[in-house]
Amino acid sequence: MSAYYDTIARYYDAETSSRTDDLALYSALVEEYGGPVLEVGCGTGRVLLHLAQEEIKVHGVDTSRAMLDRLDQKLHAFPHLLQYVSYSEVDVLAYSTSTRYKLALMSYNALMHFHTQDLQIALLNKLRSLLTDDGLLVLDLPNAGEIFATQDSEHLIVDRTFLDPETGHMILLQSLSRLDRTTQLLHVEWVYDETTADGTVRRLFVPHVLRYFFFPEIKLLLERCGFAVQAVYGDTDESPFEDGCERMLVYARPDLGED
């Protein structure tokens, strides 16, 4: 996983600059549950820095040094946030701390990097141990039902274009994907075409694998690991989880065995 993000780190912030719809939700959840907050897969700090600006103590866990270097650059530019932000460069399964968190966030697709059931159970057990008894775990995932209903394509698909602010070069992002419906794994070949000032096109191929989840599966995994599902929504505005929705946001609380 870290190899993929180490490769695309230079593009990540420009590529995801429009991804802000979940930030208000996390702010509202912090207002309800309080801090400190843990984010698994914090990357360059999109969520961490947003919450830190609201004077919330946040801790990120990530394995990609290149992504964390970019977080360091942002913290250097905004040193007043250092009192609120910390991170560990470590696999979350090896993360150890005496801190117990009120909120644990696996924002935009983070859980999809855990491909096997053994890893998923180990992760959820770890997160259960890191949460306070009155805390909340938030999982933000795509609605697998919508993806599995689409027709497969063997063609290269244009995903988006964006401007690299560091070079001023235009980037065309394309993808070639194959969904294995038996393993629920999406195999993607991302293709970054960077057009330089002299018109030269530099092409970068980056393979990636993501695991889709259906809600009944998630519910069983959570229950297996000491959680109880509190709610499931179809988007970050907490709209209903139903046919046609794009996302699956799951809120889970530690199951204390109370009726």
Stockholm file with secondary structure:
# STOCKHOLM 1.0

chainA/1-259         MSAYYDTIARYYDAETSSRTDDLALYSALVEEYGGPVLEVGCGTGRVLLHLAQEEIKVHGVDTSRAMLDRLDQKLHAFPHLLQYVSYSEVDVLAYSTSTRYKLALMSYNALMHFHTQDLQIALLNKLRSLLTDDGLLVLDLPNAGEIFATQDSEHLIVDRTFLDPETGHMILLQSLSRLDRTTQLLHVEWVYDETTADGTVRRLFVPHVLRYFFFPEIKLLLERCGFAVQAVYGDTDESPFEDGCERMLVYARPDLGED
#=GR chainA/1-259 SS CHHHHHHHHHHHHHHTTTCCTTHHHHHHHHHHHCSCEEEETCTTCHHHHHHHTTTCCEEEEECCHHHHHHHHHHHHHCGGGTTTEEEEESCGGGCCCSCCEEEEEECTTGGGGCCSHHHHHHHHHHHHHHEEEEEEEEEEEECHHHHHTSCCCCSCEEEEEEECTTTCCEEEEEEEEEEETTTTEEEEEEEEEEECTTSCEEEEEEEEEEECCCHHHHHHHHHHTTEEEEEEESSTTCCBCCTTCSEEEEEEEECCCCC
#=GC SS_cons         CHHHHHHHHHHHHHHTTTCCTTHHHHHHHHHHHCSCEEEETCTTCHHHHHHHTTTCCEEEEECCHHHHHHHHHHHHHCGGGTTTEEEEESCGGGCCCSCCEEEEEECTTGGGGCCSHHHHHHHHHHHHHHEEEEEEEEEEEECHHHHHTSCCCCSCEEEEEEECTTTCCEEEEEEEEEEETTTTEEEEEEEEEEECTTSCEEEEEEEEEEECCCHHHHHHHHHHTTEEEEEEESSTTCCBCCTTCSEEEEEEEECCCCC
//
